[in-house]
Each structure stands twice: as structure tokens, then as C-alpha cells.
Amino acid sequence: MAHLSDNEVAEFKQLLNQRSDELRRLVHEALLRADDERYNELATQVHDAGDESVADLLSDVNLAVIDRELHELAELEAALQRIAQGSFGRCVDCQEDIDLARLHAYPTAQRCHPCQTRREKLFAGP
């Protein structure tokens, strides 16, 4: 973290914690909504195949949103762990500093831009 001042690290930590709290609240609300009686009625008391398709789609969309939010929560927790370990802002592949502009745009970044680009090309497929 040599390229980040203590104040910058504290700001990132606060930002990451705020986003984590917000996502936890959103996931909690989404799960409560999924248990909502009206939501269950839509999913279980359908009258035709079209209604059933809409209910299935709404259920799938809700689960996809929750899954995306849980994935982001995991990224936030990993970034907070890197702060605790003193490795936040350092690329996990090459150990070089991650550009500050990249961290501001994507605070959970684990890799510098060149390493991330290489990784994406490697796993991009045909």
C-alpha cells in the first residue's frame, strides 16, 4: 500500500463498508420481498402459461439480482480483507501498485490494468 496514504486507505475502507452495508440491506429486502404473500401468489396462483412464464421470469430476475449483489458483497469483503492485511491497492498477480484512478473507478480491483487485460484475454474463450 506504499502508494496510498493512510487517509486514502481510510477513505476506501469507509467507501467499501458503506457499499457493503447498502448491499446487505438490499439483499435482506429482496429476500423479504420474495417471502411476501403477494409475490408468492403471483408465483403459485397462475391462470395460464403466460402468467406462469411471467412468474418464472420475475423469480429468475429476482434471484439473478440477489446473486449479483452477493457476488459484489464477496468482492467488497475481499477488498476489506486486503486492507486489513496491508495489500490493498497492490496487484495480486504482479505485486505492482494498482493505479489510483482504477481504484477510484473500481475499488474492489484485485489486479492492475495490464494484468486484468491479460486475464480477460486468457479466459475470453474462442
C-alpha positions in Angstrom: 0.0 0.0 0.0 3.0 2.3 -0.3 1.4 4.4 -3.0 -1.7 5.0 -0.9 -1.7 7.4 2.1 -3.3 6.4 5.4 -6.1 8.9 4.6 -6.7 7.3 1.2 -6.9 3.8 2.7 -9.3 5.1 5.3 -11.5 6.7 2.6 -11.5 3.4 0.6 -12.3 1.4 3.7 -15.3 3.8 4.5 -16.5 3.6 0.9 -16.3 -0.2 0.9 -18.0 -0.5 4.2 -20.8 1.8 3.1 -21.4 -0.1 -0.1 -21.3 -3.4 1.9 -23.9 -2.2 4.3 -26.1 -0.9 1.4 -25.9 -4.3 -0.4 -26.7 -6.2 2.8 -29.8 -4.1 3.2 -30.8 -4.6 -0.4 -30.3 -8.4 -0.2 -32.3 -8.5 3.0 -35.1 -6.5 1.5 -35.1 -8.7 -1.6 -35.3 -11.9 0.4 -38.2 -10.4 2.5 -39.9 -9.4 -0.7 -39.5 -13.0 -2.0 -41.4 -14.2 1.0 -44.1 -11.6 0.6 -47.5 -13.2 0.3 -48.3 -11.2 -2.9 -45.1 -12.4 -4.5 -45.9 -16.0 -3.7 -49.4 -15.6 -5.0 -48.1 -14.5 -8.3 -45.7 -17.4 -8.5 -48.2 -20.1 -7.3 -51.7 -19.0 -8.4 -51.1 -18.5 -12.1 -54.0 -18.9 -14.5 -52.3 -19.7 -17.8 -49.0 -20.5 -19.4 -48.3 -16.8 -20.0 -48.9 -15.9 -16.3 -46.7 -18.8 -15.3 -43.9 -17.6 -17.6 -44.1 -14.1 -16.1 -44.0 -15.5 -12.6 -40.9 -17.7 -13.6 -39.2 -14.7 -15.2 -39.8 -12.5 -12.1 -38.5 -15.2 -9.9 -35.4 -15.7 -12.1 -34.7 -11.9 -12.3 -35.0 -11.6 -8.5 -32.6 -14.4 -7.9 -30.2 -13.0 -10.5 -30.2 -9.7 -8.8 -29.6 -11.2 -5.4 -26.8 -13.4 -6.9 -25.2 -10.3 -8.4 -25.4 -8.4 -5.1 -24.0 -11.4 -3.2 -21.1 -11.6 -5.7 -20.4 -7.9 -5.2 -20.5 -8.4 -1.4 -17.9 -11.1 -1.6 -15.7 -8.7 -3.7 -16.2 -6.0 -1.1 -15.3 -8.3 1.8 -12.2 -9.5 -0.1 -11.1 -5.8 -0.6 -11.7 -5.1 3.1 -9.6 -8.2 3.9 -6.8 -6.8 1.7 -6.9 -3.5 3.6 -6.6 -5.4 6.9 -3.7 -7.4 5.5 -2.0 -4.3 4.1 -2.1 -5.4 0.5 -5.0 -3.3 -0.8 -4.0 -1.4 -3.9 -1.4 -4.0 -4.9 -2.0 -6.3 -7.9 -2.5 -9.9 -6.8 -0.6 -11.1 -9.9 2.4 -8.9 -10.4 2.5 -7.2 -6.9 2.8 -3.8 -8.6 0.6 -0.9 -7.4 -2.8 -0.6 -8.9 -3.4 2.9 -10.5 -5.3 5.2 -8.1 -7.7 6.2 -10.9 -8.5 2.5 -11.4 -9.1 2.0 -7.6 -11.4 5.1 -7.6 -13.4 3.6 -10.6 -13.4 0.1 -9.2 -12.4 0.0 -5.5 -12.6 -3.8 -5.4 -10.0 -4.2 -8.2 -7.5 -7.0 -7.4 -5.3 -6.5 -10.5 -3.6 -3.7 -12.3 -5.0 -2.9 -15.7 -2.3 -4.9 -17.7 -2.8 -8.0 -15.6 -6.6 -7.7 -15.7 -6.4 -7.4 -19.5 -4.2 -10.5 -19.8 -6.5 -12.4 -17.5 -9.6 -11.4 -19.6 -7.9 -12.5 -22.8 -6.8 -15.8 -21.2 -10.3 -16.6 -20.1 -12.2 -15.0 -23.0 -12.6 -18.2 -24.9 -12.8 -18.6 -28.7 
